[in-house]
Every structure is written in C-alpha cells, then in structure tokens.
Amino acid sequence: MLTKFSTDYKKKSLNERFLLFTGILFFLIYLTLGLVIIFWDFLPIGLNLNMPLKYRIAFGVLLIVYSFLRFIRFLMQKNN
C-alpha cells in the first residue's frame, strides 16, 4: 500500500502535489485546532475563550468533524 502511494505520488504533477500537501495540511490544522479548543482553557496565542466547558467541547468536536469531512471529500475527489 505504501509503495502504491509512493508511485502514485511520483506520477503527480507539481500542482497536484501542492494540492495534496495543502489538503493534508488543512486537515491537520483543523484537527489540531479542535483538540486545542477542547483541552486548553487558555490558548497560548493570547486568545481567551470565555466559554463554558460544554460549548468548548461542542465547538472542538464540530471542528474535528469538519476536518474529517474535508478530508473524506478530498479523498473522494482524488479518486475520480
């Protein structure tokens, strides 16, 4: 499976490689942001989320679900 991915990656144009990289990057950004909002009371960037815990968890889960939906849509588009 890893060798198939490697050969498919080498066949891609520079534009397709860039889109693959940005798709994976934004998946990881949204996933990380969702986890950070859930588990940290005070964000290190100086942004204080004065939200109750249940709203922070709901917002974090929403971001995580959105990241997976983006990634699934990205994979479906890649297969077509």
N, CA, C and O atoms as a Tinker XYZ file with bonds, in Angstrom:
   320  protein
     1  N      0.820000   -1.186000    0.000000    73     2
     2  CA     0.000000    0.000000    0.000000    64     1     3
     3  C      0.866000    1.252000    0.000000    63     2     4     5
     4  O      0.562000    2.223000   -0.692000    81     3
     5  N      1.944000    1.226000    0.777000    73     3     6
     6  CA     2.827000    2.378000    0.837000    64     5     7
     7  C      3.583000    2.557000   -0.473000    63     6     8     9
     8  O      3.835000    3.685000   -0.897000    81     7
     9  N      3.946000    1.450000   -1.116000    73     7    10
    10  CA     4.641000    1.561000   -2.396000    64     9    11
    11  C      3.699000    2.083000   -3.479000    63    10    12    13
    12  O      4.132000    2.813000   -4.370000    81    11
    13  N      2.415000    1.719000   -3.414000    73    11    14
    14  CA     1.443000    2.236000   -4.379000    64    13    15
    15  C      1.288000    3.740000   -4.211000    63    14    16    17
    16  O      1.226000    4.474000   -5.197000    81    15
    17  N      1.224000    4.201000   -2.961000    73    15    18
    18  CA     1.132000    5.634000   -2.704000    64    17    19
    19  C      2.366000    6.357000   -3.222000    63    18    20    21
    20  O      2.264000    7.443000   -3.793000    81    19
    21  N      3.542000    5.746000   -3.019000    73    19    22
    22  CA     4.793000    6.360000   -3.464000    64    21    23
    23  C      4.848000    6.479000   -4.983000    63    22    24    25
    24  O      5.266000    7.513000   -5.505000    81    23
    25  N      4.434000    5.440000   -5.696000    73    23    26
    26  CA     4.454000    5.520000   -7.163000    64    25    27
    27  C      3.390000    6.471000   -7.675000    63    26    28    29
    28  O      3.622000    7.178000   -8.656000    81    27
    29  N      2.214000    6.507000   -7.029000    73    27    30
    30  CA     1.185000    7.460000   -7.440000    64    29    31
    31  C      1.630000    8.891000   -7.180000    63    30    32    33
    32  O      1.335000    9.788000   -7.970000    81    31
    33  N      2.341000    9.111000   -6.071000    73    31    34
    34  CA     2.819000   10.447000   -5.740000    64    33    35
    35  C      3.843000   10.927000   -6.760000    63    34    36    37
    36  O      3.849000   12.100000   -7.133000    81    35
    37  N      4.711000   10.018000   -7.214000    73    35    38
    38  CA     5.740000   10.391000   -8.188000    64    37    39
    39  C      5.140000   10.703000   -9.556000    63    38    40    41
    40  O      5.745000   11.432000  -10.341000    81    39
    41  N      3.962000   10.164000   -9.851000    73    39    42
    42  CA     3.316000   10.410000  -11.139000    64    41    43
    43  C      2.584000   11.745000  -11.174000    63    42    44    45
    44  O      2.225000   12.215000  -12.254000    81    43
    45  N      2.357000   12.359000  -10.033000    73    43    46
    46  CA     1.576000   13.584000   -9.966000    64    45    47
    47  C      2.378000   14.769000  -10.481000    63    46    48    49
    48  O      3.606000   14.801000  -10.397000    81    47
    49  N      1.643000   15.746000  -11.019000    73    47    50
    50  CA     2.286000   16.982000  -11.429000    64    49    51
    51  C      2.566000   17.823000  -10.202000    63    50    52    53
    52  O      2.123000   17.490000   -9.102000    81    51
    53  N      3.291000   18.901000  -10.380000    73    51    54
    54  CA     3.631000   19.774000   -9.266000    64    53    55
    55  C      2.379000   20.393000   -8.652000    63    54    56    57
    56  O      2.294000   20.546000   -7.434000    81    55
    57  N      1.415000   20.747000   -9.485000    73    55    58
    58  CA     0.163000   21.314000   -8.994000    64    57    59
    59  C     -0.607000   20.303000   -8.157000    63    58    60    61
    60  O     -1.136000   20.667000   -7.106000    81    59
    61  N     -0.688000   19.046000   -8.586000    73    59    62
    62  CA    -1.389000   18.009000   -7.827000    64    61    63
    63  C     -0.675000   17.705000   -6.518000    63    62    64    65
    64  O     -1.331000   17.430000   -5.514000    81    63
    65  N      0.650000   17.748000   -6.507000    73    63    66
    66  CA     1.396000   17.534000   -5.263000    64    65    67
    67  C      1.120000   18.659000   -4.270000    63    66    68    69
    68  O      0.964000   18.416000   -3.073000    81    67
    69  N      1.062000   19.895000   -4.777000    73    67    70
    70  CA     0.780000   21.034000   -3.910000    64    69    71
    71  C     -0.618000   20.913000   -3.312000    63    70    72    73
    72  O     -0.802000   21.172000   -2.122000    81    71
    73  N     -1.601000   20.524000   -4.114000    73    71    74
    74  CA    -2.960000   20.370000   -3.615000    64    73    75
    75  C     -3.057000   19.232000   -2.600000    63    74    76    77
    76  O     -3.802000   19.338000   -1.625000    81    75
    77  N     -2.320000   18.155000   -2.817000    73    75    78
    78  CA    -2.278000   17.055000   -1.849000    64    77    79
    79  C     -1.693000   17.535000   -0.524000    63    78    80    81
    80  O     -2.226000   17.239000    0.545000    81    79
    81  N     -0.599000   18.273000   -0.607000    73    79    82
    82  CA     0.040000   18.788000    0.599000    64    81    83
    83  C     -0.878000   19.744000    1.350000    63    82    84    85
    84  O     -1.002000   19.642000    2.571000    81    83
    85  N     -1.522000   20.666000    0.651000    73    83    86
    86  CA    -2.403000   21.618000    1.329000    64    85    87
    87  C     -3.643000   20.930000    1.896000    63    86    88    89
    88  O     -4.137000   21.330000    2.950000    81    87
    89  N     -4.154000   19.909000    1.219000    73    87    90
    90  CA    -5.294000   19.164000    1.743000    64    89    91
    91  C     -4.965000   18.475000    3.055000    63    90    92    93
    92  O     -5.747000   18.527000    4.004000    81    91
    93  N     -3.812000   17.832000    3.108000    73    91    94
    94  CA    -3.381000   17.165000    4.336000    64    93    95
    95  C     -3.055000   18.194000    5.413000    63    94    96    97
    96  O     -3.355000   17.977000    6.587000    81    95
    97  N     -2.445000   19.310000    5.025000    73    95    98
    98  CA    -2.089000   20.347000    5.984000    64    97    99
    99  C     -3.324000   20.943000    6.654000    63    98   100   101
   100  O     -3.345000   21.108000    7.874000    81    99
   101  N     -4.349000   21.265000    5.875000    73    99   102
   102  CA    -5.543000   21.847000    6.466000    64   101   103
   103  C     -6.330000   20.831000    7.294000    63   102   104   105
   104  O     -6.969000   21.204000    8.277000    81   103
   105  N     -6.292000   19.565000    6.912000    73   103   106
   106  CA    -6.890000   18.527000    7.757000    64   105   107
   107  C     -6.227000   18.524000    9.122000    63   106   108   109
   108  O     -6.908000   18.485000   10.147000    81   107
   109  N     -4.900000   18.565000    9.140000    73   107   110
   110  CA    -4.172000   18.552000   10.412000    64   109   111
   111  C     -4.389000   19.844000   11.203000    63   110   112   113
   112  O     -4.451000   19.807000   12.432000    81   111
   113  N     -4.505000   20.980000   10.517000    73   111   114
   114  CA    -4.738000   22.250000   11.206000    64   113   115
   115  C     -6.095000   22.242000   11.895000    63   114   116   117
   116  O     -6.186000   22.595000   13.071000    81   115
   117  N     -7.151000   21.846000   11.190000    73   115   118
   118  CA    -8.479000   21.820000   11.795000    64   117   119
   119  C     -8.563000   20.790000   12.923000    63   118   120   121
   120  O     -9.192000   21.045000   13.949000    81   119
   121  N     -7.941000   19.645000   12.740000    73   119   122
   122  CA    -7.936000   18.620000   13.773000    64   121   123
   123  C     -7.221000   19.124000   15.035000    63   122   124   125
   124  O     -7.725000   18.964000   16.147000    81   123
   125  N     -6.058000   19.725000   14.852000    73   123   126
   126  CA    -5.299000   20.252000   15.985000    64   125   127
   127  C     -6.038000   21.386000   16.671000    63   126   128   129
   128  O     -6.067000   21.449000   17.900000    81   127
   129  N     -6.632000   22.280000   15.900000    73   127   130
   130  CA    -7.375000   23.395000   16.485000    64   129   131
   131  C     -8.564000   22.895000   17.309000    63   130   132   133
   132  O     -8.843000   23.433000   18.380000    81   131
   133  N     -9.252000   21.887000   16.824000    73   131   134
   134  CA   -10.359000   21.310000   17.579000    64   133   135
   135  C     -9.898000   20.708000   18.887000    63   134   136   137
   136  O    -10.538000   20.899000   19.921000    81   135
   137  N     -8.797000   19.983000   18.854000    73   135   138
   138  CA    -8.267000   19.381000   20.084000    64   137   139
   139  C     -7.762000   20.438000   21.060000    63   138   140   141
   140  O     -7.932000   20.296000   22.271000    81   139
   141  N     -7.142000   21.499000   20.539000    73   139   142
   142  CA    -6.646000   22.576000   21.395000    64   141   143
   143  C     -7.807000   23.281000   22.083000    63   142   144   145
   144  O     -7.724000   23.573000   23.276000    81   143
   145  N     -8.868000   23.556000   21.369000    73   143   146
   146  CA   -10.022000   24.236000   21.954000    64   145   147
   147  C    -10.672000   23.366000   23.030000    63   146   148   149
   148  O    -11.136000   23.883000   24.047000    81   147
   149  N    -10.708000   22.070000   22.817000    73   147   150
   150  CA   -11.324000   21.189000   23.813000    64   149   151
   151  C    -10.483000   21.111000   25.089000    63   150   152   153
   152  O    -11.028000   21.211000   26.188000    81   151
   153  N     -9.176000   20.936000   24.964000    73   151   154
   154  CA    -8.368000   20.592000   26.126000    64   153   155
   155  C     -7.669000   21.759000   26.809000    63   154   156   157
   156  O     -7.257000   21.607000   27.959000    81   155
   157  N     -7.513000   22.902000   26.178000    73   155   158
   158  CA    -6.818000   24.014000   26.807000    64   157   159
   159  C     -7.809000   25.083000   27.222000    63   158   160   161
   160  O     -8.656000   25.492000   26.428000    81   159
   161  N     -7.707000   25.539000   28.462000    73   159   162
   162  CA    -8.550000   26.640000   28.936000    64   161   163
   163  C     -8.078000   27.969000   28.368000    63   162   164   165
   164  O     -8.889000   28.817000   27.996000    81   163
   165  N     -6.789000   28.143000   28.304000    73   163   166
   166  CA    -6.203000   29.393000   27.843000    64   165   167
   167  C     -5.309000   29.074000   26.651000    63   166   168   169
   168  O     -4.345000   28.321000   26.787000    81   167
   169  N     -5.615000   29.634000   25.493000    73   167   170
   170  CA    -4.820000   29.359000   24.301000    64   169   171
   171  C     -3.501000   30.122000   24.363000    63   170   172   173
   172  O     -3.476000   31.262000   24.828000    81   171
   173  N     -2.417000   29.528000   23.909000    73   171   174
   174  CA    -1.108000   30.172000   24.021000    64   173   175
   175  C     -0.957000   31.409000   23.140000    63   174   176   177
   176  O      0.007000   32.156000   23.309000    81   175
   177  N     -1.866000   31.648000   22.220000    73   175   178
   178  CA    -1.753000   32.829000   21.360000    64   177   179
   179  C     -2.375000   34.054000   22.016000    63   178   180   181
   180  O     -2.458000   35.114000   21.395000    81   179
   181  N     -2.811000   33.920000   23.258000    73   179   182
   182  CA    -3.358000   35.055000   23.979000    64   181   183
   183  C     -4.853000   35.216000   23.812000    63   182   184   185
   184  O     -5.425000   36.202000   24.278000    81   183
   185  N     -5.484000   34.285000   23.167000    73   183   186
   186  CA    -6.918000   34.336000   22.944000    64   185   187
   187  C     -7.601000   33.575000   24.065000    63   186   188   189
   188  O     -7.435000   32.361000   24.184000    81   187
   189  N     -8.355000   34.265000   24.874000    73   187   190
   190  CA    -9.020000   33.613000   25.996000    64   189   191
   191  C    -10.450000   33.275000   25.589000    63   190   192   193
   192  O    -11.236000   34.169000   25.276000    81   191
   193  N    -10.783000   32.007000   25.592000    73   191   194
   194  CA   -12.123000   31.566000   25.237000    64   193   195
   195  C    -12.979000   31.523000   26.494000    63   194   196   197
   196  O    -13.003000   30.500000   27.178000    81   195
   197  N    -13.657000   32.563000   26.806000    73   195   198
   198  CA   -14.503000   32.585000   27.997000    64   197   199
   199  C    -15.812000   31.867000   27.710000    63   198   200   201
   200  O    -16.890000   32.457000   27.782000    81   199
   201  N    -15.704000   30.596000   27.386000    73   199   202
   202  CA   -16.869000   29.771000   27.098000    64   201   203
   203  C    -16.970000   28.680000   28.149000    63   202   204   205
   204  O    -15.956000   28.206000   28.662000    81   203
   205  N    -18.180000   28.290000   28.464000    73   203   206
   206  CA   -18.330000   27.124000   29.356000    64   205   207
   207  C    -17.770000   25.866000   28.681000    63   206   208   209
   208  O    -17.616000   25.805000   27.461000    81   207
   209  N    -17.481000   24.891000   29.501000    73   207   210
   210  CA   -16.845000   23.665000   29.007000    64   209   211
   211  C    -17.680000   22.967000   27.946000    63   210   212   213
   212  O    -17.135000   22.478000   26.956000    81   211
   213  N    -19.000000   22.913000   28.136000    73   211   214
   214  CA   -19.826000   22.188000   27.167000    64   213   215
   215  C    -19.814000   22.860000   25.800000    63   214   216   217
   216  O    -19.904000   22.169000   24.785000    81   215
   217  N    -19.706000   24.192000   25.741000    73   215   218
   218  CA   -19.626000   24.884000   24.453000    64   217   219
   219  C    -18.258000   24.721000   23.805000    63   218   220   221
   220  O    -18.151000   24.617000   22.583000    81   219
   221  N    -17.206000   24.699000   24.636000    73   219   222
   222  CA   -15.870000   24.452000   24.091000    64   221   223
   223  C    -15.777000   23.061000   23.498000    63   222   224   225
   224  O    -15.203000   22.880000   22.424000    81   223
   225  N    -16.339000   22.070000   24.189000    73   223   226
   226  CA   -16.322000   20.701000   23.676000    64   225   227
   227  C    -17.133000   20.601000   22.388000    63   226   228   229
   228  O    -16.706000   19.953000   21.433000    81   227
   229  N    -18.288000   21.235000   22.359000    73   227   230
   230  CA   -19.128000   21.192000   21.153000    64   229   231
   231  C    -18.413000   21.851000   19.974000    63   230   232   233
   232  O    -18.436000   21.321000   18.863000    81   231
   233  N    -17.781000   22.996000   20.205000    73   231   234
   234  CA   -17.070000   23.687000   19.127000    64   233   235
   235  C    -15.860000   22.881000   18.664000    63   234   236   237
   236  O    -15.590000   22.813000   17.465000    81   235
   237  N    -15.131000   22.274000   19.592000    73   235   238
   238  CA   -13.987000   21.447000   19.234000    64   237   239
   239  C    -14.390000   20.217000   18.441000    63   238   240   241
   240  O    -13.735000   19.860000   17.462000    81   239
   241  N    -15.470000   19.567000   18.865000    73   239   242
   242  CA   -15.960000   18.390000   18.137000    64   241   243
   243  C    -16.442000   18.792000   16.747000    63   242   244   245
   244  O    -16.236000   18.056000   15.781000    81   243
   245  N    -17.075000   19.945000   16.642000    73   243   246
   246  CA   -17.524000   20.438000   15.338000    64   245   247
   247  C    -16.333000   20.646000   14.402000    63   246   248   249
   248  O    -16.397000   20.277000   13.230000    81   247
   249  N    -15.258000   21.229000   14.905000    73   247   250
   250  CA   -14.063000   21.411000   14.082000    64   249   251
   251  C    -13.435000   20.078000   13.679000    63   250   252   253
   252  O    -12.966000   19.932000   12.550000    81   251
   253  N    -13.421000   19.116000   14.581000    73   251   254
   254  CA   -12.846000   17.808000   14.267000    64   253   255
   255  C    -13.680000   17.085000   13.212000    63   254   256   257
   256  O    -13.133000   16.492000   12.282000    81   255
   257  N    -14.998000   17.135000   13.356000    73   255   258
   258  CA   -15.879000   16.503000   12.365000    64   257   259
   259  C    -15.713000   17.187000   11.013000    63   258   260   261
   260  O    -15.676000   16.525000    9.976000    81   259
   261  N    -15.613000   18.518000   11.030000    73   259   262
   262  CA   -15.416000   19.262000    9.780000    64   261   263
   263  C    -14.091000   18.873000    9.115000    63   262   264   265
   264  O    -14.023000   18.755000    7.892000    81   263
   265  N    -13.048000   18.676000    9.914000    73   263   266
   266  CA   -11.766000   18.294000    9.325000    64   265   267
   267  C    -11.862000   16.927000    8.647000    63   266   268   269
   268  O    -11.307000   16.730000    7.566000    81   267
   269  N    -12.567000   15.980000    9.282000    73   267   270
   270  CA   -12.722000   14.664000    8.665000    64   269   271
   271  C    -13.600000   14.720000    7.418000    63   270   272   273
   272  O    -13.341000   14.011000    6.446000    81   271
   273  N    -14.634000   15.554000    7.441000    73   271   274
   274  CA   -15.468000   15.695000    6.247000    64   273   275
   275  C    -14.686000   16.292000    5.087000    63   274   276   277
   276  O    -14.837000   15.857000    3.945000    81   275
   277  N    -13.855000   17.283000    5.371000    73   275   278
   278  CA   -12.993000   17.857000    4.324000    64   277   279
   279  C    -12.046000   16.807000    3.767000    63   278   280   281
   280  O    -11.840000   16.729000    2.556000    81   279
   281  N    -11.469000   15.998000    4.655000    73   279   282
   282  CA   -10.504000   15.002000    4.219000    64   281   283
   283  C    -11.173000   13.913000    3.391000    63   282   284   285
   284  O    -10.618000   13.470000    2.386000    81   283
   285  N    -12.357000   13.480000    3.803000    73   283   286
   286  CA   -13.087000   12.471000    3.028000    64   285   287
   287  C    -13.469000   13.019000    1.667000    63   286   288   289
   288  O    -13.346000   12.324000    0.659000    81   287
   289  N    -13.937000   14.271000    1.628000    73   287   290
   290  CA   -14.278000   14.892000    0.349000    64   289   291
   291  C    -13.047000   15.030000   -0.538000    63   290   292   293
   292  O    -13.125000   14.857000   -1.754000    81   291
   293  N    -11.908000   15.344000    0.081000    73   291   294
   294  CA   -10.658000   15.443000   -0.668000    64   293   295
   295  C    -10.258000   14.094000   -1.252000    63   294   296   297
   296  O     -9.814000   14.027000   -2.398000    81   295
   297  N    -10.408000   13.018000   -0.483000    73   295   298
   298  CA   -10.067000   11.687000   -0.982000    64   297   299
   299  C    -11.011000   11.243000   -2.084000    63   298   300   301
   300  O    -10.581000   10.622000   -3.057000    81   299
   301  N    -12.292000   11.552000   -1.943000    73   299   302
   302  CA   -13.264000   11.185000   -2.976000    64   301   303
   303  C    -12.975000   11.925000   -4.280000    63   302   304   305
   304  O    -13.105000   11.359000   -5.365000    81   303
   305  N    -12.588000   13.181000   -4.167000    73   303   306
   306  CA   -12.277000   13.969000   -5.351000    64   305   307
   307  C    -11.017000   13.447000   -6.028000    63   306   308   309
   308  O    -10.915000   13.453000   -7.255000    81   307
   309  N    -10.057000   12.996000   -5.225000    73   307   310
   310  CA    -8.805000   12.465000   -5.753000    64   309   311
   311  C     -9.043000   11.166000   -6.528000    63   310   312   313
   312  O     -8.384000   10.911000   -7.536000    81   311
   313  N     -9.981000   10.354000   -6.058000    73   311   314
   314  CA   -10.240000    9.058000   -6.701000    64   313   315
   315  C    -10.936000    9.217000   -8.044000    63   314   316   317
   316  O    -10.807000    8.349000   -8.908000    81   315
   317  N    -11.668000   10.301000   -8.239000    73   315   318
   318  CA   -12.394000   10.492000   -9.506000    64   317   319
   319  C    -11.523000   10.955000  -10.600000    63   318   320
   320  O    -11.994000   11.158000  -11.719000    81   319
